[in-house]
Amino acid sequence: MSRVDIDQVWKIYPRGNVCAVKDLTFTVNDKEFLAILGPSGCGKSSTLRMLAGLEEISRGEIRFDGEVVNNLGPAERNVALAFESYALYHRLTVYENIAFPLRARGAKQDEVHKKVSEIADLFNLTHLLKKYPSSLAGGQQQRVSLARALIRQPRLTLLDEPISHMDQRVRAEMRAMIRYIHNEMGNTTVYVTHDQAEAVALCDRMAIMNYGELQQIGTVSEIWNSPANKFVAYFVGEPAMNFIQAVIEDGETVVFRGPDGRWVVKFKGEIDPSFIGSEITVGVRPQQLQVFREQPEENGVPGTVRVIEFQGEATVLTLDLGDNAKSEAKVVVEATERYDVGEKLWLYASPEHIHLFDGDLPVLRRNA
């Protein structure tokens, strides 16, 4: 397996002068599972295609274990690549589909049979080896596609939204299998997706991209608790982080103003004194808000229930805060709790869960 270094990499498409990737720098460690996450058009697929050797690099270097691979083709890089489409050979059996990369390299039949048997067992495909792809369900076809990609024991496994089109049940099964195979084979894996649930379930670390630029790279916990900017704070998390306008009153509190008064909320961390008196954006995750029917002793902000969304194990409440900006806040509560549309509640967030942003940039500094 390989350590991968992406060093000041750019991808500029001459037609239309489109800059898909801008000055991208990060490292994928040996045997790490890294997810690249971002909205459509953020540059994540272009990044993966440059790693695979399917796209030329406009500027910068990509290195596998210190070796510059810019001018090497996909076969020379020894990478495994799986897309959303299975790209199976429908005239060949499952066995022959999986064996194809080995036969293309001139492997002997004994070696082919041994490796196909081993990887088929790993992917639970042994009972399907004599069948043709057209007779298989979507999840089974994707397992065949992944088995074919990985049979060569590649230096790097690249997965571009391989399960995004499947239904939820099959996707959950495939996620578990992809991570299991990664662990069993000791792969270095880069997984591109726009689905944060997939990224969170699979990755050791995630890289967040937007407009072709790296926004943040880190563990799920690091990105969840210490987002590098407002975009990351909003993009990671479902429901998305709440953002509400307020004014920094002093080095410890912000003030919300509504028709029924002013509400003081404490935060934890340090700010530049120049922000005192300034209007900023307060961010708090719906999962880290609590609701009460009585006003809490501190950090309480009133709201009125507007929407109730039952989601199985949890319920999402949307509350109107009644300020001039017509702000609303979402909060996740247990499904067993009962509330009514139009009911007045009090929102509470503990000081360590408060985030402050000036434009896109965080204002608070917290000790690690």
C-alpha positions in Angstrom: 0.0 0.0 0.0 1.1 3.6 -0.3 1.3 7.0 1.3 -0.1 9.6 -1.1 1.0 13.2 -1.1 -0.9 15.8 -3.1 1.3 18.9 -3.2 0.0 22.3 -4.5 -2.1 20.6 -7.2 -4.2 22.5 -9.7 -6.5 21.3 -12.4 -7.5 23.9 -15.1 -9.6 22.9 -18.0 -8.6 25.0 -21.0 -12.0 24.9 -22.6 -13.9 27.6 -20.7 -10.9 28.3 -18.5 -12.4 26.4 -15.7 -10.3 26.0 -12.5 -11.7 22.8 -11.0 -9.0 22.3 -8.3 -6.9 25.1 -6.8 -3.6 24.7 -4.9 -4.7 21.4 -3.3 -2.3 20.1 -0.6 -2.9 17.1 1.8 -1.6 13.7 2.6 -3.3 10.3 2.7 -1.4 8.1 5.1 -0.5 4.5 4.4 -3.6 2.2 5.0 -5.8 5.2 5.8 -9.4 5.5 4.6 -9.8 9.1 3.6 -13.2 10.5 2.4 -13.3 13.6 0.1 -16.6 15.3 0.8 -18.2 18.3 -0.8 -21.1 19.6 -2.9 -21.5 18.9 -6.6 -18.8 20.8 -8.6 -16.4 21.2 -5.7 -13.5 19.4 -7.5 -13.6 16.1 -5.6 -14.0 13.9 -8.7 -11.3 15.9 -10.6 -9.0 15.2 -7.7 -9.7 11.5 -7.8 -9.2 11.4 -11.5 -5.8 13.1 -11.2 -4.9 10.5 -8.5 -5.9 7.8 -10.9 -4.0 9.2 -13.9 -7.1 9.8 -15.9 -6.7 13.6 -15.9 -3.5 15.5 -16.4 -2.3 17.7 -13.6 -2.1 21.4 -14.6 0.4 22.3 -11.8 1.9 20.6 -8.7 2.9 17.1 -7.9 1.2 13.8 -6.8 3.6 11.4 -5.1 3.1 7.7 -4.1 5.6 6.8 -1.4 7.7 9.7 -2.5 7.7 8.8 -6.2 6.3 11.5 -8.5 3.5 9.9 -10.6 2.4 12.9 -12.6 3.5 11.4 -15.9 2.4 7.8 -15.2 -0.7 6.3 -16.6 -3.3 4.4 -14.5 -1.8 1.0 -15.2 1.7 2.2 -14.2 0.4 3.7 -11.0 -1.3 0.3 -10.0 -4.5 1.9 -8.7 -7.9 0.3 -8.3 -10.8 2.5 -9.5 -14.5 1.9 -9.0 -17.3 4.3 -10.1 -21.0 4.5 -9.6 -21.5 2.6 -12.8 -20.4 -1.0 -12.5 -18.8 -1.2 -16.0 -19.0 -5.0 -16.0 -18.5 -7.2 -19.1 -22.0 -8.6 -19.6 -20.9 -11.4 -21.9 -18.5 -12.7 -19.3 -19.4 -14.6 -16.1 -18.8 -13.2 -12.7 -15.7 -15.4 -12.5 -14.3 -14.1 -15.8 -15.1 -10.4 -14.9 -13.1 -10.7 -11.7 -10.3 -12.6 -13.4 -10.0 -10.1 -16.3 -7.3 -7.8 -14.8 -5.1 -10.9 -14.0 -5.6 -12.4 -17.5 -4.7 -9.0 -19.1 -1.4 -9.2 -17.3 -0.7 -12.7 -18.4 -1.2 -14.5 -15.1 -1.2 -18.3 -15.2 -4.5 -20.1 -14.6 -3.5 -21.5 -11.2 -2.8 -18.1 -9.9 -6.0 -16.7 -11.5 -8.1 -19.4 -9.9 -6.5 -19.0 -6.5 -6.9 -15.2 -6.4 -10.4 -15.2 -7.8 -11.5 -17.8 -5.2 -9.9 -15.8 -2.4 -11.5 -12.4 -3.3 -14.8 -14.0 -4.1 -14.9 -15.5 -0.7 -14.1 -12.1 0.8 -16.9 -10.4 -1.1 -19.4 -13.3 -0.5 -19.5 -13.9 -4.3 -18.5 -17.6 -4.4 -22.1 -18.8 -5.1 -22.4 -16.3 -8.0 -19.2 -17.0 -9.9 -21.0 -18.9 -12.7 -23.7 -16.3 -13.2 -23.8 -13.4 -15.6 -24.0 -9.7 -14.5 -27.4 -9.2 -16.0 -28.9 -11.7 -13.5 -27.5 -10.0 -10.5 -29.0 -7.3 -8.2 -27.3 -3.9 -8.1 -25.5 -4.5 -4.8 -24.2 -7.8 -6.1 -23.0 -6.2 -9.3 -21.1 -3.5 -7.3 -19.5 -6.2 -5.2 -18.3 -7.8 -8.5 -17.0 -4.5 -9.7 -15.1 -3.9 -6.4 -13.7 -7.4 -6.4 -12.4 -6.9 -10.0 -10.8 -3.6 -9.1 -9.1 -5.0 -5.9 -7.9 -8.4 -7.2 -4.6 -6.9 -8.3 -3.8 -5.7 -4.7 -3.4 -2.1 -5.8 -1.2 0.6 -4.3 -4.2 2.9 -3.9 -8.0 2.2 -4.0 -10.1 5.0 -5.5 -13.9 4.9 -5.1 -16.0 7.6 -6.8 -19.5 7.5 -5.2 -19.8 3.7 -5.9 -23.1 3.2 -3.9 -24.8 6.6 -4.3 -27.6 5.2 -6.6 -28.5 2.3 -4.4 -31.5 2.2 -2.0 -30.8 2.8 1.7 -30.8 -0.8 2.9 -28.3 -1.9 0.2 -26.1 1.2 0.8 -25.8 0.3 4.5 -24.8 -3.2 3.6 -22.3 -2.0 1.0 -20.8 0.6 3.4 -20.1 -2.1 6.0 -18.5 -4.3 3.3 -16.3 -1.6 1.8 -14.9 -0.8 5.3 -14.4 -4.4 6.1 -12.5 -5.1 2.8 -10.4 -2.0 3.5 -9.4 -3.4 6.9 -8.9 -6.9 5.7 -6.7 -6.0 2.7 -4.8 -3.2 4.5 -5.6 -0.8 1.6 -5.0 2.9 1.3 -8.4 4.2 0.2 -9.7 7.5 -1.1 -13.5 7.7 -1.2 -15.3 10.5 -3.0 -18.9 11.3 -2.0 -21.3 14.1 -1.5 -23.1 12.1 1.2 -21.8 12.9 4.6 -23.5 9.9 6.2 -21.3 7.6 4.0 -18.2 9.7 4.8 -18.8 9.6 8.5 -19.6 5.9 8.6 -16.5 4.9 6.6 -13.6 7.2 7.0 -10.6 7.6 9.3 -10.4 11.3 8.2 -12.3 13.4 5.8 -11.3 16.3 3.5 -13.9 18.9 2.9 -13.7 20.7 -0.5 -15.7 23.7 -1.9 -15.1 25.6 -5.1 -12.0 23.6 -5.9 -10.3 24.4 -2.6 -9.6 22.3 0.5 -11.6 23.8 3.4 -10.5 21.4 6.2 -9.1 18.0 6.7 -9.4 16.0 10.0 -11.2 13.4 11.9 -15.0 13.5 12.1 -14.7 14.7 15.7 -12.3 17.5 14.8 -14.5 18.8 11.9 -17.7 18.4 13.9 -16.4 20.3 17.0 -13.9 22.7 15.5 -15.0 23.6 11.9 -12.5 25.7 10.1 -15.1 28.1 8.7 -18.8 28.6 8.4 -19.1 26.5 5.2 -17.7 23.5 6.9 -19.9 24.1 10.0 -22.9 24.2 7.8 -22.0 21.4 5.3 -21.1 18.7 7.9 -24.1 17.7 10.1 -27.7 16.8 9.4 -29.7 18.8 10.2 -27.3 21.6 9.4 -25.9 23.9 12.0 -28.2 26.7 13.0 -27.0 30.3 12.3 -28.5 33.2 14.2 -27.5 36.9 14.2 -26.4 38.4 17.5 -24.2 41.0 19.0 -21.1 40.3 21.1 -21.7 42.1 24.4 -18.4 41.4 26.1 -15.7 38.7 26.2 -18.1 36.1 27.5 -21.6 36.8 26.2 -23.7 37.5 23.1 -27.1 39.2 23.0 -30.1 38.2 20.9 -32.8 40.8 20.5 -36.5 39.8 20.0 -39.9 41.5 20.3 -40.2 40.2 23.9 -36.8 41.4 25.1 -33.1 40.7 24.9 -31.6 37.3 25.7 -28.0 36.9 26.9 -26.1 33.8 26.0 -22.7 32.8 27.4 -20.0 31.3 25.3 -16.7 29.5 26.1 -13.5 30.6 24.5 -11.5 33.7 23.8 -12.3 36.4 21.2 -10.4 39.4 19.9 -11.6 42.4 21.9 -12.1 44.3 18.7 -15.3 42.2 18.1 -17.0 43.5 21.2 -20.1 45.4 20.1 -20.0 43.8 16.7 -22.8 41.9 15.0 -21.7 38.3 14.4 -23.3 34.9 13.6 -23.9 32.4 16.3 -23.8 28.8 15.3 -25.1 25.8 17.3 -25.8 22.3 16.1 -29.4 21.0 16.4 -28.1 17.9 18.2 -26.5 20.1 20.9 -29.6 22.2 21.6 -32.0 21.3 24.3 -35.6 22.5 24.8 -37.5 23.3 28.0 -41.0 24.4 28.8 -39.7 26.7 31.6 -37.0 29.3 31.2 -33.6 27.9 32.1 -31.4 29.9 34.5 -29.0 31.0 31.8 -28.5 30.7 28.0 -32.2 30.5 27.4 -33.8 31.9 24.1 -37.6 31.6 23.5 -39.1 30.1 20.4 -42.4 28.8 19.0 -42.7 25.4 17.4 -43.5 25.8 13.7 -42.7 22.3 12.2 -42.4 18.8 13.7 -40.6 16.2 11.7 -40.7 12.6 13.1 -37.7 10.7 11.9 -38.0 7.3 13.7 -35.6 7.4 16.6 -35.6 11.2 16.8 -37.8 14.2 16.1 -36.7 17.5 14.5 -38.4 20.6 15.8 -38.2 23.9 13.9 -38.8 26.9 16.1 -39.5 30.5 15.1 -37.4 32.8 17.3 -39.6 35.9 16.6 -36.8 38.4 16.0 -36.7 41.0 13.2 -34.5 38.7 11.0 -37.3 36.0 11.2 -34.7 33.5 12.5 -35.5 29.9 13.1 -33.7 27.1 14.8 -33.8 23.3 14.5 -33.4 21.1 17.5 -33.2 17.3 17.6 -35.2 15.7 20.5 -36.0 12.1 21.4 -38.9 10.6 19.5 -40.7 9.8 22.8 -41.0 13.5 23.6 -44.2 15.2 22.6 -44.7 18.8 21.5 -47.3 20.7 19.6 -47.2 23.2 16.7 -47.6 26.7 18.2 -46.2 25.7 21.6 -43.7 28.1 23.2 -40.4 26.5 24.3 -37.1 27.7 25.6 -33.9 26.8 23.7 -30.7 26.1 25.7 -27.1 25.6 24.5 -24.2 25.1 26.8 -21.4 27.6 26.4 -18.9 25.1 25.0 -21.3 24.3 22.1 -21.6 27.9 20.9 -19.7 28.8 17.7 -19.2 32.4 16.6 -18.5 33.5 13.0 -17.6 36.8 11.4 -18.6 36.3 7.8 -17.1 32.8 6.9 -14.4 32.8 9.6 -14.6 31.6 13.2 -14.2 34.2 15.9 -13.7 31.9 19.0 -10.4 30.5 20.0 -10.7 27.5 22.3 -7.9 25.6 24.0 -7.5 22.0 22.7 
